[in-house]
């Protein structure tokens, strides 16, 4: 359900949001490429708890969409 990918190429930084997320081109299983929004673990806005909450919210969104 949660896959691991490797960031290959930086695409762009988003101007909105307190955590300054970035869009990255990532490589997954079988070298398939996908775009992913990446949030870095740094600063007081991106604690482990905050990033876990972000993960759970995105997983719930997948279920309901």
Phi and psi restraints in degrees (value plus and minus 20) as a CYANA .aco file:
   2 UNK   PHI    -128.6   -88.6
   2 UNK   PSI      93.3   133.3
   3 UNK   PHI    -118.7   -78.7
   3 UNK   PSI     135.3   175.3
   4 UNK   PHI    -124.0   -84.0
   4 UNK   PSI     112.2   152.2
   5 UNK   PHI    -148.6  -108.6
   5 UNK   PSI     142.6   182.6
   6 UNK   PHI    -134.4   -94.4
   6 UNK   PSI     105.0   145.0
   7 UNK   PHI     -86.6   -46.6
   7 UNK   PSI     108.7   148.7
   8 UNK   PHI    -130.4   -90.4
   8 UNK   PSI     -63.0   -23.0
   9 UNK   PHI    -159.1  -119.1
   9 UNK   PSI     113.5   153.5
  10 UNK   PHI     -96.8   -56.8
  10 UNK   PSI     110.1   150.1
  11 UNK   PHI    -121.8   -81.8
  11 UNK   PSI     -77.0   -37.0
  12 UNK   PHI    -186.2  -146.2
  12 UNK   PSI     140.4   180.4
  13 UNK   PHI    -121.0   -81.0
  13 UNK   PSI     120.6   160.6
  14 UNK   PHI    -104.1   -64.1
  14 UNK   PSI     121.3   161.3
  15 UNK   PHI    -105.9   -65.9
  15 UNK   PSI     -37.0     3.0
  16 UNK   PHI    -121.6   -81.6
  16 UNK   PSI     138.9   178.9
  17 UNK   PHI      80.2   120.2
  17 UNK   PSI     124.9   164.9
  18 UNK   PHI     -99.4   -59.4
  18 UNK   PSI     -39.7     0.3
  19 UNK   PHI    -116.7   -76.7
  19 UNK   PSI     -18.2    21.8
  20 UNK   PHI      31.1    71.1
  20 UNK   PSI      40.4    80.4
  21 UNK   PHI     -88.3   -48.3
  21 UNK   PSI     137.9   177.9
  22 UNK   PHI    -145.9  -105.9
  22 UNK   PSI     132.1   172.1
  23 UNK   PHI    -116.8   -76.8
  23 UNK   PSI     106.4   146.4
  24 UNK   PHI    -146.1  -106.1
  24 UNK   PSI     127.3   167.3
  25 UNK   PHI    -109.4   -69.4
  25 UNK   PSI     103.8   143.8
  26 UNK   PHI    -139.8   -99.8
  26 UNK   PSI     134.7   174.7
  27 UNK   PHI    -132.7   -92.7
  27 UNK   PSI     109.2   149.2
  28 UNK   PHI    -135.6   -95.6
  28 UNK   PSI    -171.3  -131.3
  29 UNK   PHI     -78.8   -38.8
  29 UNK   PSI     124.7   164.7
  30 UNK   PHI      36.7    76.7
  30 UNK   PSI       6.5    46.5
  31 UNK   PHI      40.1    80.1
  31 UNK   PSI       2.6    42.6
  32 UNK   PHI     -92.3   -52.3
  32 UNK   PSI     118.5   158.5
  33 UNK   PHI    -120.3   -80.3
  33 UNK   PSI     122.4   162.4
  34 UNK   PHI    -167.5  -127.5
  34 UNK   PSI     134.1   174.1
  35 UNK   PHI    -111.2   -71.2
  35 UNK   PSI     123.2   163.2
  36 UNK   PHI    -163.0  -123.0
  36 UNK   PSI     123.8   163.8
  37 UNK   PHI    -106.4   -66.4
  37 UNK   PSI     104.6   144.6
  38 UNK   PHI    -132.0   -92.0
  38 UNK   PSI     111.1   151.1
  39 UNK   PHI    -137.3   -97.3
  39 UNK   PSI     108.0   148.0
  40 UNK   PHI    -105.2   -65.2
  40 UNK   PSI     131.2   171.2
  41 UNK   PHI    -111.8   -71.8
  41 UNK   PSI      69.8   109.8
  42 UNK   PHI    -183.6  -143.6
  42 UNK   PSI     128.2   168.2
  43 UNK   PHI      59.7    99.7
  43 UNK   PSI     151.1   191.1
  44 UNK   PHI     -93.4   -53.4
  44 UNK   PSI     -38.2     1.8
  45 UNK   PHI    -100.2   -60.2
  45 UNK   PSI     -40.8    -0.8
  46 UNK   PHI    -137.8   -97.8
  46 UNK   PSI      47.7    87.7
  47 UNK   PHI    -100.0   -60.0
  47 UNK   PSI     147.6   187.6
  48 UNK   PHI     -78.4   -38.4
  48 UNK   PSI     -63.1   -23.1
  49 UNK   PHI     -82.1   -42.1
  49 UNK   PSI     -62.6   -22.6
  50 UNK   PHI     -82.5   -42.5
  50 UNK   PSI     -61.6   -21.6
  51 UNK   PHI     -89.7   -49.7
  51 UNK   PSI     -55.1   -15.1
  52 UNK   PHI     -84.9   -44.9
  52 UNK   PSI     -60.9   -20.9
  53 UNK   PHI     -81.5   -41.5
  53 UNK   PSI     -60.6   -20.6
  54 UNK   PHI     -81.5   -41.5
  54 UNK   PSI     -63.4   -23.4
  55 UNK   PHI     -82.1   -42.1
  55 UNK   PSI     -67.9   -27.9
  56 UNK   PHI     -81.7   -41.7
  56 UNK   PSI     -61.1   -21.1
  57 UNK   PHI     -82.4   -42.4
  57 UNK   PSI     -60.9   -20.9
  58 UNK   PHI     -89.5   -49.5
  58 UNK   PSI     -54.7   -14.7
  59 UNK   PHI     -87.6   -47.6
  59 UNK   PSI     -61.3   -21.3
  60 UNK   PHI     -83.8   -43.8
  60 UNK   PSI     -58.3   -18.3
  61 UNK   PHI     -83.2   -43.2
  61 UNK   PSI     -57.7   -17.7
  62 UNK   PHI     -81.8   -41.8
  62 UNK   PSI     -57.9   -17.9
  63 UNK   PHI     -89.2   -49.2
  63 UNK   PSI     -62.0   -22.0
  64 UNK   PHI    -109.0   -69.0
  64 UNK   PSI     -28.9    11.1
